[in-house]
Amino acid sequence: MPVRRGRDSNGCYYQWGNQKKYYYECGNEQARKRAKHKAAKQGRAVYSQGYKG
């Protein structure tokens, strides 16, 4: 399951699956990269615990 990017009433975010949304300031490249990294890290953690998809 890939990390996906979105936007809702709270702002821009990255999310892995149905897990937590990592919000960042829209237009801020550094914040966007941090949020994407956190969402990808969350995906790796889920797979390491035996998620089969």
C-alpha positions in Angstrom: 0.0 0.0 0.0 1.7 3.2 -1.1 1.8 6.5 0.8 -0.7 8.9 -0.6 -1.0 12.7 -0.6 -4.2 14.5 0.0 -5.9 17.7 1.1 -8.9 18.1 3.4 -10.4 20.9 5.5 -7.4 20.8 7.9 -4.8 21.2 5.2 -2.4 19.1 3.2 -1.3 15.7 4.4 0.4 12.3 3.7 -1.2 9.1 4.8 -0.3 5.4 4.6 -3.5 3.3 4.2 -6.1 4.2 6.7 -3.6 5.1 9.3 -2.8 8.5 10.9 -2.6 11.6 8.6 0.6 13.6 8.8 -0.3 17.2 8.1 2.1 19.8 6.7 2.0 23.4 5.6 0.9 23.5 2.0 3.7 24.9 -0.2 6.5 24.2 2.3 8.8 21.7 0.6 10.7 20.7 3.8 7.5 20.1 5.8 6.1 18.1 2.9 9.2 15.8 2.8 9.1 15.3 6.6 5.4 14.3 6.5 6.0 11.9 3.6 8.9 10.4 5.5 6.8 9.9 8.6 4.0 8.2 6.6 6.4 5.9 4.9 8.0 5.0 8.2 4.6 4.1 9.5 4.0 1.8 6.6 7.3 0.0 7.2 6.4 -0.4 10.9 3.0 -2.0 10.0 4.7 -4.5 7.6 7.3 -5.4 10.1 4.6 -6.6 12.4 3.3 -9.1 9.9 0.7 -7.2 7.8 0.0 -9.2 4.6 -2.2 -6.6 2.8 
